[in-house]
Each structure stands twice: as C-alpha cells, then as structure tokens.
C-alpha cells in the first residue's frame, strides 16, 4: 500500500503502530472506532511530522526475498532432519543410503 501511494505521488510515512497507540494513550482517548483512529493519526502526523518514506531499491527487495527463501529452506531442512531422527535407525539409514 505504501509503495502504491508513493508511486502515485503522495507523501507517505510508515510509522510503527505502537507509536500511534502510545500517542493515543497520551491523549486519553477512551473510544476506539475508525473515525477517532483517523483523527488521532492525522493529529499525530501534524504534530510529530514523521519522515517521508521511500521504497527500498530493487536490489534491496531482491536481497530480502533471497533472505526469506534461505530461512524457509533452512526450516525445511531442519523439519526433515527432525523427522529422520524420529524414524527407527534401520529405516533412516536405508533411506539415506538409497539416495547417497
């Protein structure tokens, strides 16, 4: 969403939701609905002037994607190793020797 709005020429800030939540508490807002949320966010932006967000470069996007893939592959390997450890030794050794 942020990238879409940025590409459309809008000023975009990406703010940690906890910051908005803390700001809301500091204003002692008791009710929570879409209208009050919008008002609090608008007030936060006017008073705090969050920095303008720029999308990551294509290289950074590729790097993040590769990192996520490597994490997923590591989890997959670990899951298979855990399954292998739960098998009887004879079955695990036979399976491993077959593909070695």
N, C-alpha and C positions, 0 to 999 in steps of 0.2 A: 504494500500500500504506500509506504513512504517513498519508494523508488518511483512508483507511478505518479504520485503527486509532484515529486521533484522534477520528473521529466516533463510534466505539464506546466512547469514554470512557477510552482507555488513555493513559498518559504516553508520548509519542513524542519521541525525539530523532533528528535527522538529522545524522549525523557523516560527515565526509569519510573515505572508505575508507583514504586514505593515513595518516590519524591512527591508525587501528586497526592498520595494517601497521607503522607506526613503533613503536607501543606493543608489538606482538607481538615485534618485534626486540629491544626493550629488555628483554623478559622472557626472551630467549634460547630461545624455543620452537623446537624443531627439527622436530617433526612437524606436519603440516597435515591436518586432517580436520574434519568437521562438529562433532564433539564438542569438540575443542580450540578451534575457532573460536568456538563458543558460550561456552565457559568464558572465553576471552580477552575477548570482547565484554562479558560480564557483569562481569568484573573491571574492565574499563575504565570501565564505567558506575558501578560502586560507588566507584571511587577518584577519577575525574575529574568526576563529576556533570555530564554535559553538559546544556545548557539545553533547556528544553521547546520543542518545535517547534509552531508554529501555522500552519495552512494560509494561503496567500495569499488576499486578498479576491477576490470575483468580478470586480471591476474590474481587479485586477492580472492575473488569469487571462486576461481578455479582451485586455488590453494585450500580454501575452506572445504570445497567439495571433496578434494582428494583426502584431506584430513578425516572428514566424516566417513569416507569409504574405508580408509585404513582402520579406523576404530571399529566399524561394522565387521570388517574381515577378522580383526583380532578377536572380537566377541564370538564370531562363528567358529574360529579355530578352537578357542577355549571351550565352547559348548561341546564340540566334537571330542575334544580330549577328555572332558569330564564324563561324557557318555562312554568312551572307551574304557576309562578306569572302573566304571560300574559293571562292565561285562566280565564274565569269567575269563581268566587268563588265557585258556586254550582258544576260546573264540576270538579274543582280541588279537592274539598272536597270529592266528590263522588268517584273519582279515588283513592284518598289516603285512604279513609275508606275501600274500597274494598280489598286493599292489606295489611291492618293493622292486 
